């Protein structure tokens, strides 16, 4: 990957992190997208801990048939399920420097269908 491309994405990520942060009552829903998989975490930035995590590598999601976008929606639903088990309903969405379309949008839609508000 081009080093200029990496630097540009990091600048976007830092700009986003300046504006948003997660707390224990309203954690940050951080999404990381690799070429093959997608990962979502609920992060409490005040304490510096991850409250819950879900990814497309989880056994129940990896066993599902479908493309990467449909699995991303399942990841969103899984993280929403884990958040409701922790008693959380509101989160702050962090797209991780990615554009809000495709797999990132699918995670957000899945989380909203699962009951999260952001």
Secondary structure as GFF3:
##gff-version 3
##sequence-region A 1 118
A	DSSP	alpha_helix	3	19	.	.	.	ID=ss1
A	DSSP	beta_strand	28	33	.	.	.	ID=ss2
A	DSSP	beta_strand	38	44	.	.	.	ID=ss3
A	DSSP	beta_strand	49	55	.	.	.	ID=ss4
A	DSSP	alpha_helix	59	62	.	.	.	ID=ss5
A	DSSP	alpha_helix	68	85	.	.	.	ID=ss6
A	DSSP	beta_strand	92	94	.	.	.	ID=ss7
A	DSSP	alpha_helix	103	113	.	.	.	ID=ss8
###
